[in-house]
Amino acid sequence: MWILRVNMNDRIYRLSEVPEAYKNLGGRGTTSTIVYDEVPPLCHPLGPNNKLVFAPGIVTGTAASTSARVSAGAKSWLTGGIKESNAGSSWASYLANMRIKALIVEGQPKEKGKYWMAHITWDDGAGKPKVSFLPADPYTGKDLYEVFPKVYEQFGARAAIAGCGVAGEYGYGNSGIAYNDLGKRPSRYSGRGGLGTVMASKGLKFIVLESKGAPGVAIANKEVFDRGAKKLTEALREHAITKPKGGLNTYGTAVLINIMNEAGGLPTRNFSSGRFEGAAKIAGEAIFEGVKNRLGKEVYNHACSPGCIIQCSNTWYKPDGTEHTSCVEYESDWALGANCGIDSLDDVAEMVRLCNAYGLDTIEAGTTLAVAMEAGVIPFGDGKKAIGLVQEMGKGTPLGRILGGGTEFTGRAFGVTRVPTVKRQSMPAYEPRAVKGIGITYATSTMGADHTAGYTIGPEILGVGGKVDPLSPEGKAALSRGFQATTAFIDSTGHCLFIAFAILDIPSGFEGMMEECNGVLGTNWASEDAAKIGGEILRKERAFNEAAGIGKAEDRVPEFMKFEPLPPHNQVYDVPDKVLDSVYGEL
């Protein structure tokens, strides 16, 4: 296994063997540990001392189901703290197949405004990866849907691509890293935290991988791995949410639109209500039926990355049957739909497409638009004018640059008080006043407001892993703490977080996940070790944030949520500060 360092000061690279302390890490565990070990917490996120780290998960590149995930980590340009942002793509598997434990991008070129591509291939003769650097100037300042096909023309159909869009080039706080999906679209994202701008600050436009001839992932005990993979696959195929033609495969993640709306926890018109009267028009069921009507046949969803058997990614089509965009998932559908008061799937799809084209995180983009609507820039519900604002971001106009700075930046620019952020990152599609546990996760996560950091929606709304009352604050600190720790481990395995639905309800599935890791690493972890290992990752992330000046005073929901009752339940966020402080106090 290799640590590959790419130094953009003079465009050289260095390979070293993986240190003993890193050998049992993967994904988020790897990125957060390297950032903790090597990045000065007080450095400027866009300066020469920040580092951008990519790491495949422990089982990424193997035959394990739903495991083609990569973690990207750095000091965040958006939050100022540590960031791990996760995506599924063949790019992740290619990195793992070349036995690259971590790819660390360091330094930055002396020439400002010049961009490069790093082309990483397998050197069969030397038996290790090699890197060449090529000018990327012809690809800058352009729509990624225009650029990705040209990169494939240059490197061939078997390449995999990671890169930043114009959002990164403009220096936006809202900028992601785009990866190819299986259809070669620029639609898979390490979206949150401004990592696209961190990448652009290194003068690095694309990292292109070709893994032909690479040896693949070494498996210490194939019998244990195969046993675990079988258990997890069986659990995923059995569970109602993850099975073929189940909830996710049929309706995609946007199946949650109607569910959350019914629960009164779908943030609407900039978090002013928990219900949207137009929810049914943009829900997963509407997407399924809309595609059926436009194509004349039922279409089930596809995988975002190799080996995924959940297959929750959809495609939306125009009235003439041509592809509009892929994919309209729950968070994007909500952020650019209900949260903006927009009930047109065509308008939502166009904004998703534009975000992909420019390199914008759809969650941050939608919450930013809603704050701009709150300020009166455009009316709530005007889809065409909302599309125009996204286009402003893509053009880098003065207004576009304000919006590209993200939700909190835009709220400050326009003097808005209802700004749904924690640690400068916007809240996703679950209202904390209606779902108290997810609010604890938002408030206390090391990543800023982030549902994936500890998805208590499972038990609070879906009844996965047991059912608890979403409106009650009782026991929610322990619930969030447990979910955050276990999630940090899942993010390290290389599995999609959606395996959590199955492994929380089917114990053999959880055992299977642990056995897969044991098979690859030669470890002897039991199920209870997942939270212990995840807890250690969280402690490192927390220590980094505290050294960066982000302490428990920032582990709070926005003030307006404490005194503005949320319809329809008319609840405020009533979780005491001492309960929020206990999450990490007892970790």
ROGU-48811 format. One line per field, with one value per residue (C-alpha): residue number from 1; residue in three letters; x, y, z. Coordinates in steps of 0.25 Angstrom, whole numbers, plus 5000, padded with zeros to 4 digits. Example, Ala and Ser with C-alpha at 12.3 -4.5 7.8 and 13.67 -1.06 7.14 Angstrom:
REM ROGU-48811
num <- (1:2)
residuo <- (ala:ser)
X <- (5049:5055)
Y <- (4982:4996)
Z <- (5031:5029)
***
This chain:
REM ROGU-48811
num <- (1:2:3:4:5:6:7:8:9:10:11:12:13:14:15:16:17:18:19:20:21:22:23:24:25:26:27:28:29:30:31:32:33:34:35:36:37:38:39:40:41:42:43:44:45:46:47:48:49:50:51:52:53:54:55:56:57:58:59:60:61:62:63:64:65:66:67:68:69:70:71:72:73:74:75:76:77:78:79:80:81:82:83:84:85:86:87:88:89:90:91:92:93:94:95:96:97:98:99:100:101:102:103:104:105:106:107:108:109:110:111:112:113:114:115:116:117:118:119:120:121:122:123:124:125:126:127:128:129:130:131:132:133:134:135:136:137:138:139:140:141:142:143:144:145:146:147:148:149:150:151:152:153:154:155:156:157:158:159:160:161:162:163:164:165:166:167:168:169:170:171:172:173:174:175:176:177:178:179:180:181:182:183:184:185:186:187:188:189:190:191:192:193:194:195:196:197:198:199:200:201:202:203:204:205:206:207:208:209:210:211:212:213:214:215:216:217:218:219:220:221:222:223:224:225:226:227:228:229:230:231:232:233:234:235:236:237:238:239:240:241:242:243:244:245:246:247:248:249:250:251:252:253:254:255:256:257:258:259:260:261:262:263:264:265:266:267:268:269:270:271:272:273:274:275:276:277:278:279:280:281:282:283:284:285:286:287:288:289:290:291:292:293:294:295:296:297:298:299:300:301:302:303:304:305:306:307:308:309:310:311:312:313:314:315:316:317:318:319:320:321:322:323:324:325:326:327:328:329:330:331:332:333:334:335:336:337:338:339:340:341:342:343:344:345:346:347:348:349:350:351:352:353:354:355:356:357:358:359:360:361:362:363:364:365:366:367:368:369:370:371:372:373:374:375:376:377:378:379:380:381:382:383:384:385:386:387:388:389:390:391:392:393:394:395:396:397:398:399:400:401:402:403:404:405:406:407:408:409:410:411:412:413:414:415:416:417:418:419:420:421:422:423:424:425:426:427:428:429:430:431:432:433:434:435:436:437:438:439:440:441:442:443:444:445:446:447:448:449:450:451:452:453:454:455:456:457:458:459:460:461:462:463:464:465:466:467:468:469:470:471:472:473:474:475:476:477:478:479:480:481:482:483:484:485:486:487:488:489:490:491:492:493:494:495:496:497:498:499:500:501:502:503:504:505:506:507:508:509:510:511:512:513:514:515:516:517:518:519:520:521:522:523:524:525:526:527:528:529:530:531:532:533:534:535:536:537:538:539:540:541:542:543:544:545:546:547:548:549:550:551:552:553:554:555:556:557:558:559:560:561:562:563:564:565:566:567:568:569:570:571:572:573:574:575:576:577:578:579:580:581:582:583:584:585:586:587)
residuo <- (met:trp:ile:leu:arg:val:asn:met:asn:asp:arg:ile:tyr:arg:leu:ser:glu:val:pro:glu:ala:tyr:lys:asn:leu:gly:gly:arg:gly:thr:thr:ser:thr:ile:val:tyr:asp:glu:val:pro:pro:leu:cys:his:pro:leu:gly:pro:asn:asn:lys:leu:val:phe:ala:pro:gly:ile:val:thr:gly:thr:ala:ala:ser:thr:ser:ala:arg:val:ser:ala:gly:ala:lys:ser:trp:leu:thr:gly:gly:ile:lys:glu:ser:asn:ala:gly:ser:ser:trp:ala:ser:tyr:leu:ala:asn:met:arg:ile:lys:ala:leu:ile:val:glu:gly:gln:pro:lys:glu:lys:gly:lys:tyr:trp:met:ala:his:ile:thr:trp:asp:asp:gly:ala:gly:lys:pro:lys:val:ser:phe:leu:pro:ala:asp:pro:tyr:thr:gly:lys:asp:leu:tyr:glu:val:phe:pro:lys:val:tyr:glu:gln:phe:gly:ala:arg:ala:ala:ile:ala:gly:cys:gly:val:ala:gly:glu:tyr:gly:tyr:gly:asn:ser:gly:ile:ala:tyr:asn:asp:leu:gly:lys:arg:pro:ser:arg:tyr:ser:gly:arg:gly:gly:leu:gly:thr:val:met:ala:ser:lys:gly:leu:lys:phe:ile:val:leu:glu:ser:lys:gly:ala:pro:gly:val:ala:ile:ala:asn:lys:glu:val:phe:asp:arg:gly:ala:lys:lys:leu:thr:glu:ala:leu:arg:glu:his:ala:ile:thr:lys:pro:lys:gly:gly:leu:asn:thr:tyr:gly:thr:ala:val:leu:ile:asn:ile:met:asn:glu:ala:gly:gly:leu:pro:thr:arg:asn:phe:ser:ser:gly:arg:phe:glu:gly:ala:ala:lys:ile:ala:gly:glu:ala:ile:phe:glu:gly:val:lys:asn:arg:leu:gly:lys:glu:val:tyr:asn:his:ala:cys:ser:pro:gly:cys:ile:ile:gln:cys:ser:asn:thr:trp:tyr:lys:pro:asp:gly:thr:glu:his:thr:ser:cys:val:glu:tyr:glu:ser:asp:trp:ala:leu:gly:ala:asn:cys:gly:ile:asp:ser:leu:asp:asp:val:ala:glu:met:val:arg:leu:cys:asn:ala:tyr:gly:leu:asp:thr:ile:glu:ala:gly:thr:thr:leu:ala:val:ala:met:glu:ala:gly:val:ile:pro:phe:gly:asp:gly:lys:lys:ala:ile:gly:leu:val:gln:glu:met:gly:lys:gly:thr:pro:leu:gly:arg:ile:leu:gly:gly:gly:thr:glu:phe:thr:gly:arg:ala:phe:gly:val:thr:arg:val:pro:thr:val:lys:arg:gln:ser:met:pro:ala:tyr:glu:pro:arg:ala:val:lys:gly:ile:gly:ile:thr:tyr:ala:thr:ser:thr:met:gly:ala:asp:his:thr:ala:gly:tyr:thr:ile:gly:pro:glu:ile:leu:gly:val:gly:gly:lys:val:asp:pro:leu:ser:pro:glu:gly:lys:ala:ala:leu:ser:arg:gly:phe:gln:ala:thr:thr:ala:phe:ile:asp:ser:thr:gly:his:cys:leu:phe:ile:ala:phe:ala:ile:leu:asp:ile:pro:ser:gly:phe:glu:gly:met:met:glu:glu:cys:asn:gly:val:leu:gly:thr:asn:trp:ala:ser:glu:asp:ala:ala:lys:ile:gly:gly:glu:ile:leu:arg:lys:glu:arg:ala:phe:asn:glu:ala:ala:gly:ile:gly:lys:ala:glu:asp:arg:val:pro:glu:phe:met:lys:phe:glu:pro:leu:pro:pro:his:asn:gln:val:tyr:asp:val:pro:asp:lys:val:leu:asp:ser:val:tyr:gly:glu:leu)
X <- (5000:5005:5004:5004:5008:5006:5013:5008:5019:5028:5019:5027:5021:5026:5022:5024:5020:5008:5012:5008:4998:4990:4990:4976:4970:4962:4953:4949:4958:4970:4966:4963:4976:4985:4978:4979:4994:4999:4990:4992:4979:4980:4985:4977:4969:4973:4988:5000:4999:4986:4986:4975:4974:4967:4965:4958:4950:4956:4948:4947:4952:4947:4934:4927:4914:4912:4927:4932:4933:4944:4946:4952:4958:4964:4962:4949:4948:4933:4934:4948:4949:4952:4944:4942:4933:4929:4925:4922:4930:4938:4949:4949:4951:4963:4970:4968:4972:4986:4987:4988:4984:4984:4986:4991:4991:5001:5006:5002:5008:5015:5008:4994:4982:4989:4983:4989:4984:4990:4990:4992:4994:5000:5015:5015:5030:5033:5020:5015:5007:5013:5008:5010:5005:4999:4993:4978:4976:4968:4958:4956:4945:4935:4923:4927:4917:4925:4938:4937:4935:4948:4956:4950:4955:4969:4970:4961:4948:4954:4959:4952:4952:4951:4952:4946:4937:4936:4931:4945:4952:4944:4947:4933:4930:4920:4929:4930:4939:4932:4934:4929:4917:4916:4910:4922:4914:4920:4910:4916:4921:4929:4920:4920:4930:4936:4946:4946:4952:4963:4966:4966:4975:4985:4985:4979:4967:4966:4972:4971:4972:4975:4977:4980:4990:4988:4989:4975:4973:4980:4971:4978:4967:4958:4950:4946:4944:4935:4926:4924:4921:4911:4904:4903:4898:4887:4883:4883:4874:4865:4862:4850:4857:4870:4865:4863:4850:4849:4848:4861:4862:4848:4846:4861:4864:4853:4844:4846:4839:4825:4830:4837:4825:4815:4824:4824:4839:4841:4847:4839:4842:4855:4851:4838:4829:4831:4821:4820:4807:4814:4822:4814:4818:4833:4834:4840:4827:4825:4838:4835:4822:4827:4838:4828:4819:4830:4837:4825:4831:4834:4849:4856:4868:4883:4896:4904:4917:4922:4916:4904:4892:4883:4883:4876:4881:4870:4870:4859:4855:4850:4836:4842:4849:4863:4871:4870:4879:4884:4881:4870:4872:4865:4874:4875:4860:4857:4867:4864:4849:4842:4852:4850:4835:4837:4828:4833:4842:4846:4851:4858:4865:4870:4876:4882:4888:4894:4900:4907:4912:4918:4923:4913:4907:4892:4889:4897:4892:4877:4878:4886:4875:4864:4872:4872:4857:4855:4863:4854:4864:4854:4840:4839:4833:4839:4846:4851:4857:4863:4870:4875:4881:4889:4893:4899:4907:4912:4916:4923:4916:4916:4902:4907:4919:4911:4902:4914:4920:4909:4897:4903:4911:4898:4890:4901:4901:4886:4884:4875:4873:4867:4879:4879:4894:4903:4918:4915:4910:4895:4885:4880:4866:4861:4855:4862:4849:4841:4852:4860:4871:4876:4877:4887:4895:4894:4899:4910:4916:4930:4926:4916:4901:4901:4891:4900:4909:4899:4886:4876:4865:4866:4859:4852:4845:4847:4846:4860:4867:4855:4845:4846:4838:4844:4838:4844:4858:4859:4871:4875:4889:4892:4885:4893:4906:4904:4900:4912:4922:4917:4916:4930:4933:4924:4930:4944:4940:4937:4922:4911:4904:4891:4895:4891:4877:4879:4891:4883:4871:4878:4890:4896:4898:4906:4914:4916:4922:4932:4936:4938:4948:4954:4956:4963:4972:4974:4968:4958:4948:4935:4922:4924:4937:4931:4926:4940:4948:4938:4939:4954:4952:4942:4952:4963:4953:4948:4963:4966:4954:4956:4971:4965:4956:4943:4939:4926:4920:4918:4911:4897:4886:4882:4876:4863:4860:4859:4848:4841:4830:4830:4817:4810:4814:4818:4830:4843:4857:4856:4869:4877:4891:4896:4890:4897:4910:4909:4910:4925:4927:4923:4930)
Y <- (5000:5014:5028:5037:5051:5061:5074:5085:5095:5089:5077:5066:5053:5044:5030:5024:5012:5013:5016:5005:5015:5016:5002:4999:5012:5015:5026:5036:5030:5032:5046:5052:5045:5051:5065:5064:5060:5069:5081:5093:5096:5111:5111:5118:5108:5113:5115:5107:5099:5093:5079:5072:5057:5046:5032:5020:5012:4999:4990:4999:4992:4979:4971:4976:4982:4997:5000:5009:5021:5031:5041:5055:5063:5076:5088:5094:5107:5108:5104:5107:5093:5079:5073:5060:5059:5046:5041:5028:5027:5017:5027:5022:5007:5011:5018:5006:4996:5004:5001:5016:5017:5032:5043:5056:5068:5079:5093:5102:5107:5120:5124:5129:5125:5114:5100:5086:5071:5060:5047:5035:5021:5008:5006:4991:4990:4997:4991:5004:5016:5028:5042:5052:5066:5072:5087:5088:5102:5098:5092:5104:5114:5104:5095:5081:5075:5081:5078:5063:5057:5065:5059:5045:5048:5051:5039:5029:5022:5014:5027:5032:5047:5056:5071:5084:5093:5108:5109:5105:5114:5126:5123:5120:5114:5106:5097:5082:5072:5065:5051:5043:5034:5021:5028:5038:5050:5060:5056:5050:5060:5062:5073:5080:5089:5096:5086:5089:5103:5096:5087:5099:5107:5096:5099:5085:5084:5069:5056:5046:5031:5019:5006:4996:4986:4990:4978:4981:4981:4971:4962:4956:4946:4943:4933:4943:4954:4945:4941:4955:4960:4949:4953:4968:4966:4957:4967:4978:4969:4966:4980:4987:5000:4995:4982:4982:4989:4994:5008:5013:5006:5010:5024:5028:5036:5046:5036:5044:5056:5051:5044:5056:5065:5056:5057:5072:5072:5076:5090:5099:5114:5116:5107:5115:5103:5088:5085:5088:5088:5085:5073:5062:5069:5067:5054:5041:5036:5048:5045:5031:5034:5046:5037:5026:5036:5043:5030:5021:5010:5008:5011:5007:5014:5011:5010:5023:5014:5000:4989:4996:4987:4998:5006:5018:5028:5033:5041:5051:5053:5065:5065:5060:5048:5053:5053:5065:5061:5050:5050:5057:5052:5056:5067:5073:5072:5078:5089:5094:5090:5091:5100:5110:5108:5102:5090:5088:5076:5082:5094:5086:5077:5089:5095:5081:5080:5094:5091:5079:5087:5098:5090:5094:5086:5086:5086:5099:5105:5102:5108:5120:5123:5122:5132:5141:5139:5143:5156:5159:5157:5148:5143:5129:5119:5126:5114:5122:5133:5123:5117:5130:5132:5119:5124:5136:5127:5120:5133:5139:5152:5161:5155:5141:5142:5146:5134:5125:5129:5120:5122:5129:5138:5142:5144:5154:5161:5163:5165:5152:5147:5133:5127:5111:5108:5102:5105:5113:5101:5100:5090:5079:5074:5071:5081:5081:5086:5074:5064:5067:5056:5061:5075:5070:5064:5077:5085:5076:5069:5072:5075:5086:5084:5070:5059:5048:5050:5043:5040:5039:5040:5025:5022:5036:5036:5022:5013:5007:5001:5004:5015:5028:5040:5051:5062:5058:5062:5051:5041:5048:5052:5037:5034:5044:5041:5026:5029:5039:5029:5018:5026:5031:5016:5013:5025:5018:5005:5010:5006:5015:5020:5014:5001:5006:5003:4988:4986:4993:4984:4971:4968:4958:4970:4977:4965:4964:4978:4975:4962:4969:4978:4967:4959:4971:4976:4963:4969:4962:4973:4970:4978:4986:4991:5000:5011:5010:5012:5023:5030:5031:5037:5047:5051:5054:5063:5070:5073:5079:5088:5092:5096:5104:5112:5104:5099:5095:5110:5107:5094:5101:5102:5116:5125:5127:5112:5114:5124:5123:5111:5103:5099:5089:5084:5098:5093:5101:5095:5092:5083:5090:5094:5085:5073:5078:5079:5065:5058:5060:5061:5046:5041)
Z <- (5000:4997:5002:4989:4991:4980:4982:4973:4977:4966:4961:4967:4974:4984:4988:5002:5009:5018:5033:5043:5050:5037:5033:5038:5034:5022:5016:5026:5037:5027:5023:5037:5043:5032:5033:5048:5048:5036:5034:5044:5050:5048:5034:5023:5016:5002:5006:5004:5017:5015:5009:5001:5004:4996:5002:4998:5008:5015:5005:4993:4981:4986:4982:4994:4991:4991:4994:4983:4992:4994:5005:5002:5014:5017:5025:5020:5013:5017:5032:5035:5042:5038:5026:5021:5009:5003:4989:4981:4967:4959:4963:4977:4972:4963:4974:4983:4971:4970:4985:4988:5003:5002:4991:4998:4990:4996:4993:4981:4969:4969:4956:4960:4951:4944:4945:4943:4942:4950:4942:4951:4944:4948:4944:4942:4941:4954:4961:4966:4962:4954:4952:4940:4940:4928:4926:4929:4924:4912:4922:4931:4932:4925:4928:4933:4924:4913:4919:4924:4909:4905:4916:4912:4898:4903:4912:4907:4912:4923:4931:4943:4947:4959:4958:4961:4953:4952:4966:4971:4961:4966:4980:4985:4999:4992:4983:4982:4975:4964:4960:4948:4950:4942:4930:4930:4935:4945:4955:4967:4978:4990:4991:5004:5011:4999:4996:4981:4984:4993:4980:4971:4981:4978:4963:4961:4952:4950:4955:4944:4948:4939:4947:4936:4940:4955:4965:4972:4987:4995:5004:5016:5018:5006:5014:5024:5014:5005:5017:5022:5008:5006:5019:5016:5002:5007:5017:5007:4998:5009:5015:5010:5008:5000:4993:4978:4974:4988:4993:4989:4976:4971:4976:4979:4992:4988:4994:5007:5002:5005:5017:5023:5019:5026:5038:5038:5037:5022:5023:5014:5009:5017:5029:5032:5032:5033:5022:5007:5000:4987:4992:4985:4971:4974:4982:4978:4974:4965:4958:4956:4950:4942:4936:4932:4925:4918:4913:4912:4922:4936:4939:4952:4957:4954:4962:4964:4965:4962:4971:4977:4978:4985:4972:4976:4966:4956:4943:4940:4925:4918:4911:4898:4905:4905:4917:4926:4938:4947:4958:4966:4980:4992:4997:4984:4981:4995:4995:4981:4982:4995:5003:4991:4990:4976:4972:4957:4955:4942:4949:4960:4950:4943:4955:4959:4945:4946:4960:4954:4942:4951:4963:4973:4985:4983:4998:5000:4987:4990:5005:4999:4989:5000:5008:4996:4994:5009:5006:4994:4983:4976:4981:4987:4977:4965:4958:4946:4954:4963:4951:4947:4961:4959:4946:4952:4961:4948:4942:4954:4954:4967:4971:4967:4976:4988:4986:4983:4997:5003:5012:5023:5015:5007:5020:5025:5011:5011:5026:5028:5042:5038:5033:5035:5038:5048:5047:5035:5027:5023:5029:5020:5018:5032:5042:5055:5062:5057:5058:5071:5069:5056:5062:5072:5060:5053:5065:5070:5057:5054:5040:5042:5040:5033:5033:5028:5041:5050:5043:5054:5044:5043:5057:5058:5045:5038:5050:5046:5058:5067:5067:5076:5077:5067:5075:5089:5093:5103:5100:5088:5092:5093:5081:5072:5079:5076:5061:5059:5064:5056:5044:5045:5044:5032:5025:5027:5021:5008:5008:5005:5017:5012:5017:5031:5028:5026:5037:5048:5046:5042:5052:5042:5032:5042:5045:5030:5029:5041:5034:5021:5028:5036:5023:5016:5028:5035:5048:5058:5060:5066:5064:5076:5071:5060:5070:5078:5065:5060:5073:5072:5058:5064:5076:5065:5057:5070:5074:5061:5061:5076:5071:5060:5069:5067:5081:5088:5087:5073:5076:5075:5065:5060:5070:5062:5064:5079:5079:5065:5066:5054:5047:5047:5061:5066:5073:5076:5078:5093:5094:5106:5103:5114:5106:5094:5102:5107:5093:5092:5107:5108:5096)
***
